């Protein structure tokens, strides 16, 4: 778990968390599709800071510079779980960022979305770090169809971003209307800009 003393400016809309085996058939095409829709993804093949010191610190910062983290969960993701791997590190950082946005007893902004390229309700998901990403009220919405993986994923990501933009502004107003919570907002550089979805 980590904490962030400030909320960095968001330079990207979405962090694409994926297994390296899924780059060629899914992630590269999704990256292109999102860009064609004016959604700015962070994709390690293009955006990873090569001059960075600690890869963990660099990864942490880049996740914080994204409006959301989408986890693309595939067979490769499940096979990697016993051996750990970068996607599980990204899950831990994304979860921690989500925790920092739980303020005053409520989520001010949801930042994590799991998209599953697996059979619906695959029992292998149970007990993995991905299990609690399932939307229990409409779990089938996060299981990919058998075709059009890329368009389906881009649609889900756009919908999530739009939904959080609509959710965050009332949440910010709730914080500002509470004197104690407003003090917290004023003392948390970058928080208001994040909740207003001012960037990118």
Residue pairs with C-beta under 8 A, 6 or more apart in sequence:
1 92
1 96
1 99
2 60
2 93
2 96
3 96
3 100
4 64
4 97
4 100
6 188
6 189
6 190
7 64
7 100
7 188
7 189
7 190
7 191
7 193
7 194
8 61
8 64
8 65
8 190
9 65
9 190
9 193
9 199
10 65
10 66
10 67
10 193
10 194
10 199
10 200
11 40
11 65
11 66
11 199
11 200
12 40
12 41
12 42
12 47
12 62
12 65
12 66
12 67
12 200
13 34
13 39
13 40
13 41
13 66
13 67
13 68
13 157
13 161
13 200
14 34
14 39
14 40
14 41
14 42
14 66
14 67
14 68
14 69
14 70
14 157
14 161
15 41
15 42
15 62
15 63
15 66
15 68
15 69
15 70
15 90
15 94
16 27
16 30
16 31
16 41
16 42
16 43
16 44
16 70
16 72
17 69
17 70
17 71
17 72
17 87
17 90
17 91
17 94
18 26
18 27
18 71
18 72
18 74
18 77
18 87
19 72
19 74
19 76
19 77
19 80
19 85
19 87
20 76
20 86
21 74
21 76
22 72
22 74
22 76
22 77
23 45
26 72
26 74
26 117
26 149
26 150
26 153
27 43
27 72
28 43
28 45
29 150
30 41
30 72
30 149
30 150
30 153
30 154
31 41
31 43
31 46
33 150
33 151
33 153
33 154
34 40
34 41
34 154
34 157
35 41
37 154
37 158
39 154
39 157
39 158
39 161
40 200
42 62
42 65
42 66
47 62
48 58
48 62
49 58
49 62
52 58
56 89
59 86
59 89
59 90
59 93
60 93
63 69
63 90
63 93
63 94
63 97
64 97
66 111
67 111
67 161
67 164
67 194
67 197
67 200
68 110
68 111
68 112
68 113
68 157
68 160
68 161
68 164
69 90
69 93
69 94
69 97
69 111
69 112
69 113
70 113
70 114
70 115
70 153
70 156
70 157
70 160
71 77
71 87
71 90
71 91
71 94
71 112
71 113
71 114
71 115
71 130
71 133
72 115
72 117
72 153
73 114
73 115
73 116
73 117
73 118
73 125
73 130
73 133
74 117
74 118
75 117
75 118
77 87
77 130
78 118
78 124
78 125
78 128
80 87
80 88
81 88
81 128
81 129
88 129
91 129
91 130
92 129
94 111
94 112
95 112
97 111
98 107
98 110
98 111
98 112
101 107
101 108
101 109
101 110
101 111
101 194
102 108
103 175
103 181
103 184
104 174
104 175
104 178
104 181
104 184
106 171
106 174
107 171
108 168
108 171
108 172
108 175
108 195
109 164
109 167
109 168
109 171
109 194
109 195
110 160
110 164
110 167
111 164
112 133
113 133
113 142
113 156
113 157
113 160
114 130
114 133
114 134
114 142
115 142
115 144
115 153
115 156
116 122
116 125
116 130
116 134
116 142
116 143
116 144
117 144
117 149
118 124
118 125
118 143
119 143
120 139
120 140
120 143
121 139
121 143
125 131
125 134
133 142
134 142
135 141
135 142
141 156
142 156
144 152
144 153
145 152
164 197
165 197
168 194
168 195
168 196
168 197
169 195
169 196
169 197
171 195
172 185
172 192
172 195
172 196
174 181
175 181
175 182
175 184
175 185
175 195
176 182
176 185
185 191
185 192
193 199
